[in-house]
């Protein structure tokens, strides 16, 4: 009997993969009211644009783009680098920006470095910056 209980709990967890994160259950075509019901909270910040566009941000890692009260896009933080070694780690993320067509901004990149040296000595750093990625044919200086 004990073997079945953990297996049943694991099955329930797998079947309810999106239950813990309601953002996964949001899709284009949903209304603002439907989003509020699924997320069970208001956005942490909002941004208004021209042509009836607006963006809702849930923390720094999730955003929804609306047009005329309906979701047209969503975005989450994208992990671009995640390296772990015995002497340290590096993680780079690109934070979401829900922008309407024609609006551009440099991406917001966040890097975290953790270096471990022998005998417990180490260094940890975090960098957040907005940078322009070079387009094809351009080089960085």
Secondary structure, 3 states (H helix, E strand, C coil): CHHHHHHHHHHHHHHCCCCCCHHHHCCCCCEHHHHHHHHCCCCCEEEECCCCEEEEEECCCEEEEEECCEEEEEEECEEEEEEEECCEEEEEEEECCCCCCCCCCCEEEEEEEEEECHHHCEEEEEEEEEECCCCCCCCCC
